Amino acid sequence: MDCYTANWNPLGDSAFYRKHELYSMDWDLKEELKDCLVAAAPYGGPIALLRNCWRKEKAASVRPVLEIYSASGLPLASLLWKSGPVVALGWSAEEELLCVQEDGAVLVYGLHGDFRRHFSMGNEVLQNRVLDARIFHTEFGSGVAILTGAYRFTLSANVGDLKLRRMPEVPGLQSAPSCWTTLCHDRVPHILLAVGPDLYLLDHATCSAVTPAGLAPGVSSFLQMAVSFTYRYLALFTDTGYIWMGTASLKEKLCEFNCNIRAPPKQMVWCSRPRSKERAVVVAWERRLMVVGNAPESIQFVLDEDSYLVPELDGVRIFSRSTHEFLHEVPVASEEIFKIASMAPGALLLEAQKEYEKESQKADEYLREIQELGQLIQAVQQCIEAAGHEHQPDMQKSLLRAASFGKCFLDRFPPDSFVHMCQDLRVLNAIRDYHIGIPLTYTQYKQLTIQVLLDRLVLRRLYPLAIQICEYLRLPEVQGVSRILAHWACYKVQQKDVSDEDVARAINQKLGDTPGVSYSDIAARAYGCGRTELAIKLLEYEPRSGEQVPLLLKMKRSKLALSKAIESGDTDLVFTVLLHLKNELNRGDFFMTLRNQPMALSLYRQFCKHQELDTLKDLYNQDDNHQELGSFHIRASYAAEERIEGRVAALQTAADAFYKAKNEFAAKATEDQMRLLRIQRRLEDELGGRFLDLSLHDTVTTLILGGHNKRAEQLARDFRIPDKRLWWLKLAALADLEDWEELEKFSKSKKSPIGYLPFVEICMKQHNKHEAKKYASRVGPEQKVKALLLVGDVAQAAEVAIEHRNETELSLVLSHCTGATDGAIADKIQRARAQAQKK
């Protein structure tokens, strides 16, 4: 245990810092780090190097090479730089490399050197050139801040949603500031810069002079500044050798340290743990590294070669040509367990477990001591927590064995924390492997989340490892394996050295019907790579037509899209394709395409009936569909034409079409309608009133109601209206007029072809019982009973029914016998029934 703490360095009385090796770097660097632009992504991210040949007085004739390595030094990409001079490199939160050029253009590259996109920081930056640049991270995304040759600042808080902001001018600024950085106050990015002994804070609207609280006097210049990983704290290095540390608002001072070195440092970064009360800053010079905090003494390390500092959430990564190390504050759990002569419950439990393995009775003594103090639960928790902060698997196992040993003596210790720590450490050890090269700490892993880690493994094309992690952690398929397989498939379609058939087959064999995988998304990626045929083959595996059709339209495979839409049975989808085809093809080709697809043609006709009548007529003409064409002209005659001449002309065209269709009935009916229209027009001219657009029956009825009986009869003869129908029309009209005298004359004009029961019914409908009785006596024997019942003569109806000996009539009369008076009638009917049965 004493040996284990040999690399612990105290900073004051309350904290220890340790530096341990992550990797031995085997990268073959052609240039020294000091001669390169360097960018390292946080959370164990990749490292980018580009030889800075532009800062020399004469640019080198050989173009520099942009190299990207994993954190373990394995090469990921290498490309010859063919663009303009680069001022700064930086990584976005999505691990995209941002290369800020002198002309203000920002080129964005992927992890494997693939060019993604570019954007400009504005015309002003282009005109004045870029002096310096910073890539920073906020909760909105990754931003870029630019210092131009005019000593003005321009920034964008999110490169994914580019909105340029020109910061206010600093009064009297005639040269570049000695140092500057980006801050984030209230989720708004600010610029803090030093000009001589003065500090200025720039926001979107104002430039304010600020003074750090409690700053030692005699400062004439600020040489370096650093903001913490969370943007909460700020450190300033002055020309007097003092380092001021305080809040980012500069209103509160944490501490101040005199390092007795006035030379400006190469780098200065914060080194602190979340939720820790200790605050420390790491300062690097050419061959010296210093850790300073709220203590009279500092921790110093000798640097044997050029090194670069990478601030992390819970420490600092330090890499050089040969090594990659991690410097951080020793966590509280580890400190309590491993510090010399510690009597913490976790330390005693670890010793107890070791003695138990030696089969020593001291194990029982240590365990009893913990139990007597009632600290066994705390001891187990300390060992579990400390295991998470250890980098070496052997020490992780030792601590977890101690925790497992302690759990055996607890009745109700929840196992979740132990199980989850074992799972997390197995994942962390897998990704820390030299060949993977993602040296995440437990704290960083929890902050990053497993989903983001999987995304980063996918970016590195480590699909098997990502799938193994998903299966080990039992993540839902949609969030885990399915998503990774979809990414793998999207990468697979970019391999242009493999045939379309082989790629499609390989993807289908691997993915099958995996839930959450969209073949249309993979096909879209294939189409984006210029592999249209592969995209079509992949779409064959897509079960959802709604996903197939839009991409086929985008690929200009409209006819295939139409077939897929028809197969789906989704009419909305078919209409979408039809409208697309209409805009894409000329009229003739469009109609020819529809003729080969009867369902599509039928749907398009329905659409045209409501939206495009002229197109519908063209369709019928092209197909020689004279029946539908006739119907079209009939509808058009009423929908569009108001003049009688135009309407008759349209109907004549319809009649001709019906004759061509050999539909004589429709043709004759159309001609009759034309004749009726002419007669109605003549009637309006001669009699006044409104006749147009009435049916034949309504026209006759209107004439009768107007007292024009002869004209009504003539119209009936002209159109061969049957006598029965004419009598019904006249009966109804005269009853509506309540012209009972004319009705009686009409009934006596000749024998009624409809009988006289309708007369009774129509009179009773008009509540005229007196008139109804006149006709009840004239009703034939077969309907006599019904007529008598209608006028309320139940007794007479009973006599007739008994005389007819008709059971149906008798039952009908009985149903009308409701009052006391009708009781005798009912008895009479019953006696008649009984006599009939005897006979």
PANUKE-167980 format. One record per residue (C-alpha): x, y, z. Coordinates in steps of 0.5 Angstrom, whole numbers, padded with zeros to 4 digits, always signed. Layout:
# PANUKE-167980
XYZ
...
//
This chain:
# PANUKE-167980
+0000+0000+0000
+0006+0005+0001
+0008+0003-0006
+0002+0005-0008
+0002+0012-0006
+0009+0013-0008
+0006+0018-0014
+0002+0022-0009
+0004+0029-0009
+0001+0033-0003
-0002+0040-0005
-0003+0043+0002
-0006+0039+0008
-0013+0037+0005
-0011+0034-0002
-0007+0029-0006
-0005+0029-0014
-0003+0024-0018
+0000+0023-0025
+0000+0016-0028
+0001+0013-0035
-0005+0012-0039
-0001+0010-0046
+0006+0009-0048
+0006+0013-0055
+0009+0009-0061
+0006+0014-0066
+0012+0016-0071
+0012+0024-0071
+0015+0027-0076
+0015+0034-0073
+0016+0036-0066
+0010+0038-0062
+0012+0045-0061
+0012+0046-0069
+0005+0044-0070
-0002+0046-0069
-0005+0041-0064
-0012+0040-0062
-0014+0034-0057
-0021+0033-0056
-0024+0032-0049
-0027+0026-0046
-0021+0022-0048
-0022+0024-0055
-0017+0024-0061
-0011+0028-0063
-0010+0032-0069
-0003+0035-0071
-0002+0040-0077
+0005+0043-0078
+0005+0050-0077
+0009+0052-0083
+0006+0059-0084
+0008+0062-0078
+0015+0062-0081
+0018+0068-0085
+0018+0064-0091
+0013+0058-0092
+0016+0051-0093
+0015+0049-0100
+0013+0042-0098
+0005+0042-0096
+0004+0040-0089
+0000+0034-0087
-0006+0034-0083
-0005+0027-0078
-0011+0025-0073
-0009+0020-0068
-0013+0016-0062
-0011+0018-0055
-0006+0012-0055
-0002+0014-0061
-0006+0010-0067
-0006+0013-0073
-0014+0014-0075
-0013+0019-0081
-0007+0023-0085
-0009+0028-0091
-0004+0033-0095
-0007+0040-0093
-0008+0043-0100
-0012+0049-0097
-0010+0056-0094
-0006+0057-0088
-0009+0055-0081
-0009+0059-0075
-0012+0054-0070
-0015+0047-0070
-0020+0045-0065
-0025+0039-0064
-0033+0040-0063
-0037+0036-0058
-0039+0031-0064
-0032+0030-0065
-0031+0034-0072
-0025+0037-0073
-0025+0045-0074
-0020+0048-0078
-0020+0055-0078
-0016+0059-0084
-0013+0065-0084
-0018+0068-0089
-0024+0066-0084
-0026+0060-0087
-0027+0054-0082
-0026+0047-0085
-0030+0041-0082
-0027+0034-0082
-0029+0027-0079
-0025+0023-0075
-0022+0019-0081
-0020+0025-0085
-0027+0025-0089
-0029+0033-0091
-0036+0034-0088
-0037+0042-0090
-0034+0049-0089
-0037+0055-0087
-0035+0062-0087
-0034+0067-0081
-0036+0073-0085
-0034+0078-0090
-0030+0083-0085
-0026+0077-0082
-0024+0075-0090
-0022+0082-0091
-0018+0083-0084
-0016+0076-0084
-0015+0072-0077
-0010+0073-0072
-0012+0068-0067
-0018+0063-0066
-0021+0059-0060
-0026+0053-0061
-0030+0053-0054
-0036+0049-0052
-0043+0051-0049
-0049+0047-0047
-0052+0049-0054
-0046+0046-0058
-0039+0048-0060
-0037+0055-0062
-0032+0059-0065
-0029+0066-0063
-0024+0070-0068
-0020+0075-0067
-0019+0079-0073
-0013+0083-0076
-0017+0090-0074
-0017+0087-0067
-0024+0086-0067
-0028+0079-0064
-0033+0075-0068
-0036+0069-0065
-0041+0064-0067
-0044+0060-0060
-0046+0054-0065
-0043+0052-0071
-0049+0047-0072
-0053+0053-0073
-0049+0059-0075
-0051+0065-0073
-0045+0070-0073
-0044+0076-0067
-0039+0082-0068
-0037+0084-0061
-0036+0091-0059
-0030+0095-0060
-0025+0095-0055
-0023+0103-0054
-0016+0105-0056
-0014+0098-0058
-0008+0098-0063
-0005+0092-0062
-0007+0084-0061
-0009+0083-0053
-0003+0079-0049
-0008+0074-0048
-0016+0072-0048
-0021+0067-0047
-0028+0065-0048
-0033+0065-0042
-0040+0063-0041
-0045+0067-0037
-0052+0066-0036
-0051+0061-0042
-0049+0067-0046
-0042+0067-0049
-0037+0073-0047
-0030+0075-0049
-0025+0076-0044
-0018+0080-0046
-0012+0083-0043
-0009+0090-0045
-0003+0091-0041
-0006+0092-0034
-0013+0092-0036
-0018+0087-0037
-0024+0088-0041
-0031+0083-0042
-0034+0084-0048
-0042+0081-0049
-0046+0082-0055
-0048+0089-0054
-0042+0092-0049
-0035+0093-0047
-0034+0093-0040
-0027+0094-0036
-0027+0089-0030
-0022+0088-0024
-0021+0081-0021
-0022+0082-0014
-0016+0082-0009
-0011+0082-0015
-0004+0083-0012
-0001+0090-0014
+0004+0092-0019
+0001+0088-0025
+0003+0091-0031
+0001+0085-0036
-0003+0079-0036
+0001+0074-0040
-0004+0068-0040
-0011+0066-0037
-0015+0060-0037
-0022+0058-0036
-0025+0052-0032
-0028+0046-0036
-0035+0048-0033
-0033+0055-0034
-0034+0057-0027
-0027+0059-0025
-0022+0063-0028
-0014+0063-0027
-0010+0069-0029
-0002+0069-0030
+0001+0076-0029
+0008+0079-0031
+0010+0079-0023
+0009+0071-0023
+0003+0071-0019
-0003+0067-0021
-0010+0069-0019
-0015+0064-0018
-0023+0066-0017
-0030+0065-0020
-0031+0067-0028
-0035+0073-0026
-0028+0076-0023
-0032+0078-0017
-0029+0073-0012
-0022+0071-0011
-0021+0064-0009
-0013+0064-0008
-0007+0067-0011
+0000+0064-0011
+0007+0067-0013
+0011+0062-0017
+0017+0066-0018
+0017+0065-0025
+0016+0071-0030
+0017+0068-0036
+0010+0067-0040
+0008+0059-0039
+0006+0055-0046
+0000+0053-0043
-0005+0054-0037
-0011+0049-0035
-0015+0048-0029
-0015+0041-0026
-0021+0040-0021
-0026+0034-0019
-0033+0035-0020
-0036+0037-0013
-0029+0037-0010
-0027+0043-0005
-0020+0044-0008
-0018+0048-0014
-0012+0047-0017
-0009+0050-0024
-0003+0046-0028
+0002+0051-0031
+0007+0048-0036
+0013+0052-0039
+0018+0049-0044
+0021+0043-0039
+0017+0045-0032
+0010+0043-0030
+0007+0046-0024
+0001+0045-0020
-0001+0050-0016
-0007+0052-0011
-0010+0054-0004
-0003+0052-0001
+0004+0055+0000
+0007+0050-0004
+0006+0047-0011
+0007+0041-0014
+0013+0041-0019
+0014+0036-0025
+0020+0036-0030
+0018+0035-0037
+0023+0031-0041
+0020+0033-0048
+0015+0037-0051
+0008+0036-0048
+0001+0038-0049
-0004+0039-0044
-0011+0037-0045
-0016+0040-0039
-0021+0034-0037
-0028+0034-0033
-0024+0031-0027
-0016+0032-0029
-0011+0034-0034
-0009+0029-0040
-0001+0031-0041
+0002+0027-0048
+0008+0028-0051
+0012+0024-0056
+0013+0018-0052
+0008+0018-0046
+0001+0020-0045
-0001+0021-0038
-0007+0023-0033
-0006+0028-0027
-0012+0029-0023
-0014+0030-0015
-0014+0023-0011
-0021+0022-0010
-0024+0022-0003
-0025+0015-0003
-0019+0013-0005
-0015+0017-0001
-0019+0015+0005
-0017+0007+0003
-0010+0008+0001
-0007+0014+0005
-0001+0011+0010
-0004+0009+0017
-0011+0010+0015
-0016+0007+0020
-0022+0009+0015
-0027+0003+0014
-0026+0002+0007
-0018+0001+0009
-0020-0004+0014
-0024-0008+0010
-0019-0008+0004
-0014-0011+0010
-0019-0016+0012
-0020-0019+0005
-0013-0019+0004
-0012-0023+0011
-0018-0027+0009
-0014-0030+0003
-0008-0031+0007
-0013-0035+0012
-0010-0031+0018
-0014-0029+0024
-0013-0022+0023
-0019-0022+0018
-0024-0023+0023
-0020-0018+0028
-0021-0012+0022
-0028-0014+0021
-0030-0014+0028
-0027-0007+0029
-0031-0005+0023
-0038-0008+0025
-0037-0005+0032
-0036+0002+0030
-0043+0000+0025
-0039+0002+0019
-0039-0004+0015
-0044-0001+0010
-0040+0005+0009
-0033+0001+0008
-0037-0003+0002
-0039+0003-0001
-0032+0006+0000
-0029+0000-0004
-0034+0000-0009
-0033+0008-0010
-0025+0007-0010
-0025+0002-0015
-0029+0006-0020
-0023+0011-0020
-0018+0006-0021
-0014+0005-0028
-0011-0001-0026
-0015-0007-0027
-0011-0011-0021
-0013-0006-0016
-0020-0005-0019
-0021-0013-0017
-0018-0012-0011
-0023-0007-0008
-0029-0010-0011
-0027-0017-0008
-0026-0013-0001
-0033-0010-0003
-0036-0017-0004
-0033-0020+0002
-0036-0014+0006
-0043-0016+0003
-0043-0023+0006
-0044-0020+0013
-0049-0015+0011
-0056-0018+0011
-0060-0012+0007
-0054-0009+0002
-0057-0007-0004
-0053-0011-0010
-0055-0005-0015
-0049-0001-0014
-0044-0007-0014
-0047-0010-0020
-0047-0003-0024
-0040-0002-0022
-0037-0008-0024
-0041-0007-0031
-0038+0000-0032
-0031-0002-0030
-0031-0008-0035
-0034-0003-0041
-0028+0002-0039
-0023-0003-0039
-0025-0005-0046
-0025+0002-0049
-0018+0004-0045
-0015-0002-0049
-0009+0001-0053
-0012-0001-0059
-0019+0003-0058
-0015+0009-0054
-0021+0012-0051
-0018+0013-0044
-0025+0015-0040
-0025+0016-0033
-0031+0013-0029
-0033+0021-0028
-0032+0022-0035
-0036+0016-0037
-0042+0018-0033
-0042+0025-0035
-0042+0023-0042
-0047+0017-0042
-0047+0010-0045
-0051+0013-0051
-0045+0018-0053
-0040+0013-0052
-0043+0008-0057
-0044+0014-0062
-0036+0015-0061
-0035+0008-0062
-0039+0008-0068
-0035+0014-0071
-0029+0010-0070
-0032+0004-0074
-0031+0000-0068
-0038-0004-0069
-0037-0011-0066
-0034-0007-0059
-0040-0003-0059
-0045-0009-0060
-0042-0013-0055
-0043-0007-0050
-0050-0007-0052
-0051-0014-0051
-0047-0014-0044
-0051-0008-0041
-0058-0011-0044
-0059-0004-0048
-0066-0004-0051
-0065-0006-0059
-0067+0000-0061
-0063+0004-0057
-0057-0001-0058
-0056-0006-0063
-0061-0004-0068
-0058+0003-0068
-0051+0001-0069
-0052-0004-0074
-0056+0001-0078
-0049+0006-0077
-0045+0000-0080
-0050-0001-0086
-0049+0006-0087
-0041+0005-0087
-0042-0001-0091
-0045+0002-0097
-0039+0007-0098
-0035+0001-0099
-0035+0002-0107
-0030-0003-0108
-0036-0008-0107
-0041-0010-0112
-0048-0007-0110
-0051-0014-0110
-0046-0016-0105
-0047-0010-0101
-0054-0011-0101
-0054-0018-0099
-0049-0017-0094
-0053-0012-0090
-0060-0016-0091
-0056-0022-0088
-0054-0018-0082
-0060-0014-0081
-0065-0018-0083
-0072-0016-0079
-0068-0013-0074
-0073-0008-0070
-0071+0000-0071
-0067-0001-0077
-0070+0003-0083
-0067+0000-0090
-0070+0007-0093
-0065+0011-0089
-0059+0006-0091
-0061+0007-0098
-0061+0014-0097
-0054+0014-0095
-0053+0010-0101
-0056+0014-0106
-0052+0020-0103
-0046+0016-0104
-0048+0016-0112
-0050+0009-0111
-0057+0009-0114
-0058+0002-0116
-0055-0001-0109
-0061+0004-0106
-0066+0001-0110
-0064-0006-0108
-0064-0004-0101
-0071-0001-0101
-0073-0008-0103
-0072-0010-0096
-0076-0004-0093
-0083-0006-0091
-0086+0001-0090
-0088+0003-0097
-0089+0010-0094
-0081+0010-0093
-0080+0007-0100
-0084+0012-0104
-0081+0019-0102
-0074+0016-0103
-0075+0013-0110
-0078+0020-0112
-0072+0023-0110
-0068+0018-0114
-0072+0020-0120
-0075+0013-0120
-0082+0015-0121
-0085+0009-0124
-0082+0005-0119
-0085+0009-0114
-0092+0009-0117
-0092+0001-0117
-0090+0001-0110
-0095+0006-0108
-0100+0002-0111
-0098-0005-0108
-0098-0001-0101
-0106+0000-0102
-0105+0007-0099
-0109+0012-0104
-0105+0018-0101
-0099+0015-0103
-0101+0014-0110
-0104+0021-0110
-0097+0024-0108
-0093+0020-0114
-0098+0022-0119
-0098+0029-0117
-0090+0028-0118
-0091+0025-0124
-0095+0030-0127
-0090+0035-0126
-0084+0031-0128
-0087+0028-0135
-0090+0031-0141
-0098+0030-0142
-0097+0025-0147
-0092+0020-0143
-0096+0022-0136
-0103+0019-0139
-0099+0013-0142
-0096+0011-0135
-0103+0012-0132
-0106+0007-0138
-0101+0002-0135
-0103+0003-0128
-0111+0002-0128
-0112+0003-0120
-0107+0010-0121
-0112+0012-0127
-0118+0011-0123
-0115+0015-0117
-0113+0020-0122
-0120+0021-0125
-0123+0022-0118
-0118+0027-0117
-0119+0030-0123
-0127+0030-0122
-0126+0035-0116
-0120+0039-0118
-0118+0039-0126
-0124+0038-0130
-0121+0039-0137
-0116+0034-0135
-0121+0029-0134
-0124+0030-0141
-0117+0029-0144
-0117+0023-0141
-0124+0020-0143
-0122+0023-0150
-0115+0019-0150
-0118+0013-0148
-0124+0014-0153
-0129+0013-0147
-0135+0016-0150
-0140+0013-0144
-0136+0017-0139
-0135+0023-0144
-0142+0024-0144
-0143+0024-0137
-0138+0029-0136
-0141+0033-0141
-0148+0033-0137
-0145+0035-0131
-0141+0040-0134
-0148+0043-0137
-0150+0044-0130
-0144+0046-0127
-0141+0051-0132
-0146+0053-0136
-0151+0059-0134
-0154+0060-0141
-0160+0056-0144
-0156+0055-0151
-0150+0053-0148
-0153+0048-0143
-0157+0045-0149
-0150+0045-0153
-0147+0041-0148
-0153+0036-0147
-0152+0035-0155
-0145+0034-0154
-0147+0029-0149
-0152+0026-0153
-0147+0025-0159
-0142+0021-0154
-0148+0017-0152
-0149+0015-0159
-0142+0013-0160
-0142+0009-0154
-0148+0005-0157
-0152+0007-0150
-0159+0009-0154
-0163+0010-0147
-0158+0015-0144
-0158+0019-0151
-0165+0019-0152
-0166+0021-0144
-0161+0027-0146
-0165+0029-0152
-0171+0029-0148
-0168+0033-0143
-0166+0038-0148
-0173+0038-0151
-0175+0039-0143
-0171+0045-0143
-0173+0049-0149
-0180+0048-0147
-0179+0050-0140
-0175+0056-0143
-0182+0058-0147
-0186+0057-0141
-0182+0062-0137
-0183+0067-0143
-0190+0066-0144
-0193+0064-0136
-0187+0067-0132
-0185+0064-0126
-0179+0059-0125
-0179+0053-0129
-0172+0052-0131
-0168+0046-0128
-0174+0043-0125
-0176+0036-0127
-0181+0033-0131
-0186+0031-0126
-0184+0038-0122
-0186+0042-0128
-0193+0038-0129
-0194+0040-0122
-0192+0047-0122
-0197+0048-0128
-0203+0044-0125
-0201+0049-0119
-0202+0055-0123
-0208+0053-0126
-0205+0051-0133
-0209+0044-0133
-0209+0043-0141
-0201+0045-0141
-0200+0040-0136
-0204+0035-0140
-0200+0037-0146
-0194+0036-0143
-0195+0029-0140
-0197+0027-0147
-0191+0030-0151
-0187+0026-0146
-0191+0020-0145
-0192+0020-0138
-0197+0014-0136
-0204+0016-0134
-0203+0013-0127
-0197+0018-0126
-0201+0024-0129
-0207+0022-0124
-0202+0022-0118
-0199+0028-0120
-0205+0032-0121
-0209+0029-0115
-0203+0031-0110
-0203+0038-0113
-0210+0039-0113
-0210+0037-0105
-0204+0042-0104
-0209+0047-0107
-0215+0045-0103
-0219+0046-0109
-0224+0040-0107
-0229+0042-0113
-0224+0041-0118
-0221+0035-0115
-0228+0032-0115
-0229+0034-0122
-0223+0031-0124
-0225+0024-0120
-0231+0024-0125
-0228+0026-0131
-0227+0018-0133
-0225+0012-0129
-0219+0013-0124
-0213+0009-0127
-0211+0009-0119
-0217+0007-0116
-0220+0012-0111
-0217+0010-0105
-0211+0015-0106
-0217+0020-0106
-0219+0018-0099
-0212+0018-0097
-0210+0025-0100
-0216+0028-0097
-0215+0025-0090
-0208+0027-0090
-0210+0034-0091
-0215+0033-0085
-0221+0033-0090
-0226+0028-0087
-0232+0030-0091
-0229+0030-0098
-0225+0023-0096
-0232+0020-0095
-0235+0022-0102
-0229+0018-0105
-0230+0012-0099
-0236+0010-0102
-0233+0009-0109
-0227+0005-0107
-0227-0002-0110
-0229-0008-0105
-0222-0010-0105
-0220-0004-0101
-0227-0002-0098
-0225-0004-0091
-0219+0000-0091
-0222+0006-0094
-0228+0006-0089
-0223+0005-0083
-0219+0011-0086
-0225+0016-0085
-0227+0013-0078
-0233+0008-0080
-0231+0002-0076
-0238-0001-0076
-0239-0001-0083
-0232-0003-0084
-0234-0009-0080
-0240-0011-0084
-0236-0011-0090
-0231-0015-0087
-0236-0020-0084
-0239-0020-0091
-0233-0022-0095
-0231-0027-0089
-0224-0024-0090
-0219-0026-0084
-0214-0021-0086
-0220-0015-0086
-0223-0018-0080
-0216-0017-0076
-0215-0010-0079
-0222-0008-0076
-0221-0011-0070
-0214-0007-0069
-0218-0001-0070
-0223-0003-0064
-0221+0001-0058
-0227+0005-0055
-0233+0002-0051
-0237+0003-0057
-0233-0001-0061
-0234-0007-0056
-0240-0009-0059
-0237-0009-0066
-0231-0014-0064
-0236-0019-0061
-0240-0019-0067
-0233-0020-0071
-0232-0026-0066
-0238-0029-0067
-0238-0029-0074
-0231-0032-0074
-0234-0038-0069
-0240-0039-0074
-0235-0039-0080
-0231-0044-0076
-0237-0049-0075
-0239-0049-0082
//
